[in-house]
Amino acid sequence: MKDIAQRLGENSPYLFPLNSLVIQDTTLEYTESIALSNSFEAFYKVLQIASSLGSIALLQKMDVVSKTFFLGEKLRIRKIPQGEISDELKYQAESLLFSERKGKSLVNIFDQHQQLAYTFELDYIIFTEDSFQRVFKSFYTAELALNNPVEIRNEVTVTPLCSSHFQVIIQAFSAEQCAGHFDHYPIVPAVFIVNRLLSAIETFFKMQDTSLSTKTLIVDSLEIFPSTATPPNTELHAHVYYRQITKNNYLFVCPICDSQTEYGNYIMTIKLQ
């Protein structure tokens, strides 16, 4: 496992502990116990683990000894109706390497009854250490606390605009919060933005109808299409479009930007239960 840690651009505190990682011939397996009552928080942990596990699976596929960085190009995760987020989840990952610069990882996530709970896929752009440092030199931060995990509790402000849109403002993530993603070049992980968008969506539902506070909100699907790396110390905005697509399902389209740059689109469906 030490070999993986030395070759992977991600590290602690962002990267999950590798001691439970099982390496098979063509797949990786990882089992994680979670005890979170909030379904959005549990989903965030699933997303973070699956993303990093996908990077490791692709690293294992590559015949490299030097440090390698994997940046997500397109992400999809879908909940399987009969599966559930239980106290223990098992992840199985495999990868496809298309070229020196492109790859994909597929992760199946099983609940404690061995039922498939989620399917996950992530397309990557692959960087050598030299090319990563050259492309992202503006992100370099010399002094960075790499071993002090910080909770993602950045303030979000939600403002209803009309019957189909609301505005979300996300407090800037610090470089320290992004430590481990990647080395001394902190880039805001997409999963952090998902975390804050889900918090905003929960707030928005409660603003619309107080009875919704008794409902459980479940992410049925999520797609992320990044357009450029998101820097720390930058307040983020989302002009969110939403609509009800069935009795208990809602679609949210969330373009993330600051005052000058668009960083990507986050599209999700939320189920009320």
Secondary structure, DSSP 8 states (H G I E B T S, - for coil): -HHHHHHBS--TTTS--STT-EE-SS-EEEEEE---S-HHHHHHHHHHHHHHHHHHHHHHHS---S-EEEEEEEEEEEE-TT----SEEEEEEEEEE-SSSEEEEEEEEE-TTS-EEEEEEEEEEEEEHHHHHHHTGGG--SS--TT--------EEEEE-SSSEEEEEE----TTTTTTSSTTS----HHHHHHHHHHHHHHHHHHH-GGGGGS-EEEEEEEEEE-S---SS--EEEEEEEEE-SSSEEEEEEEEE-SS-EEEEEEEEEEE-
